[in-house]
Amino acid sequence: MIDSLEKINIRDSSVWVARHGLTSAQYQSEFNKFTAEGFRPVQVSGYAVGNQDRYAVIFEKTANAPAWVARHGLTSAQYQSEFNKFTAEGFRPVQVSGYAVGNQAFYAVIFEKTANAPAWVARHGLTSAEYQSEFNKYTAQGFRPVDISGYTVGNQDFYAVIFEKTANAPAWIARHGMTSAEYQSEFNKYTAQGFRLIKVSGYSLNGQDRYAALWEKSGSGAWVARHGMSSQAYQDEFDRYFYQGYRPVWVNGYTVNGEDRYAAIWESQNGYNSSELQAIDQTVAQFMQDYDVPGLSLAIAKDGRLVLAKTYGLADKSTGQRVAPRHRFRIASVSKPITAIAIMKLVEQGKLKLSDRIFGQGGILGTTYGTTPYKPNIDQITVEHLLSHLAGGWSNSSNDPMFSNPSMNHTQLISWVLDNRPLDNPPGTKHAYSNFGFCVLGRVIEKVTGQTYENYVKTNILQPSDITDMQISGDTLAEKKANEVTYYGQGGEDPYSMKVARMDAHGGWIAKPSDLVRLSVRVDGFNPKPDILGASAIATMYQGSSVDPGYAKGWAVNSANNHWHNGSLPGEQALLVNTSDGFSWAVLVNTRSQKSNFGSDLDQLMWKIKSKVTNWPSFDLF
């Protein structure tokens, strides 16, 4: 069942758009929308789901495109009538998709009018024997098939085909009626000989998928093909290859036992050479093997452009589900930069000052929490002290307050800490990394804005950065969110025994690496993407303290002008980095190793990946 058009969108680019799962009305609506913007359909596939026609389509915006006409939902007689009409006007069919709804054949077709078109022949409604006869006849005359569509009506396979006679045509191979295993065998055989798949058509016969396919020995760019994919598997593969710089050039929808399936071909958009991606894959594989990592997801931006996102391994070992770009991970303390950005936004708007005190008379939170009079120096803690871990206590040692009293909510926990945990040092005199301090900052945001911490951040930080898919985590496996990975502890750790939702402002978010990078390029101080903070606020946020120059306000910093934060909880490790030479990257995994070098090696993994690419692509995958 298709709920809304937004859920079936694949990906938009400045020069191409791909859609699948469209009803006839939705397809017509998208057709009208994109053709009005100068796009044209270059490939369309019809199929049926639940006895209703569905469509997959690729639109392109091409300079000096030929005259064209597209039709869909045509009966055999209507198709023949349109064929006669447009061929009489000098058009020729360049792609035909046959499909059945109920027990009736329908057709979707694209015609083009081009100068000096080659000789051509088109046939439809052919049985397997008739197709073979036509194939033998026309190939003997120097024609070759350039488009083929297999489809089933009443449990009999039929074929629509276009032949062309082209001078200096490349070597080619055509096959039809193949089972999935036979198709895979032929695919392996011909690709090993230097052929590339140019068309594939899936269909069903006796409840099993069948394939017709065309290969050519032409072109030199990298390409990838997949078949037999469910709608979700197709979406995942689509995203995997999109984020490596590939675009779809062919997508075929078909139905097997009442369920839609997809076969597709992608080509590289002049991005990476295969040796670079192989080197990256090998480097990641070694890291995952060394630390027994089930799943890993990463994203890299250069000069404000997302240039790579890759996923590896398993999101869930029990089901064998692979990590895909849609999967979200807990990010632990990488939540702190998010909270810091929110605080700096309020400072920039004049709703807070870094020098504002937190507790006591005149403080932002006043005497809401705990029992007065407070223990010494608590009423001297400021916003800046909390951002810089200079509050004077409550560190993430073995007595970290955030991992105590699991039955308490925020109000109860903060009150308990103020009453029972005195500061170790006067505020502003010693750096002591404090999860609890950022928990308090979450309550500061709520007090100043009148919103929940999560809602304020979503509305004022994430949405202006075009991020809509981040939220606060649940605690237990039963509370796992949509598209969230499963976490795996090592050394006896239990990822689902913690109060992660209570960690909201210091460690509670779940996110995709691409969204973390999308946020980081909006606060990096560089020009390509508009920042959501002003230059002064950004400079202040990245300014280390005099007590510890290596930690600023929610970010670790160094003399090379790099900014980063890591995060670690049982079952997960996270890292977000901005570099001085215009890179931003994030990497997330769904386990935490007990080996001492795990965190540092995850950091080094990303620097190694950076070194594997000589020339980063110019495209932007955001």
Protein Blocks (a to p, Z undefined) as FASTA:
>chain_A
ZZbfklmccbdcfkbccdehiafklmmmmmmmmmmnopacfbdcdddeehiacddddddd
dehiacddddehiafklmmmmmmmmmmnopacfbdcdddehjaccddddddddehiacdd
ddehiafklmmmmmmmmmmnopacfbdcdddeehiacddddddddehiacddddehiafk
lmmmmmmmmmmnopacfbdcdddeehiacdddddddedjbdcdddehiafklmmmmmmmm
mmnopacfbdcdddeehiacdddddddehiadfklmmmmmmmmmmmmmmnopabacdddd
eehiafbdcdehjfblknopacdfkbccdekjmmmmmmmmmmmmmmmnopacfklcfbde
hianlmmgojddddehklmpcfklmmnopnopapabfklfklgoklbcfklmmmmmmmmm
ccfbdehiaccddfklmmmmmmmmmmmnopafklmmmmmmmmmnopakbccddfblmlpc
ehiacdddeehiafklccfklmmmmomcccdfklmmmmmmmmnopaklccfbdfklmmmm
mmccfklmmbcehiacdfkopacdddddehiacdddddfkopacddddfbdcfbfklmmm
mmmmmmmmmmmpmbdcfbdfZZ
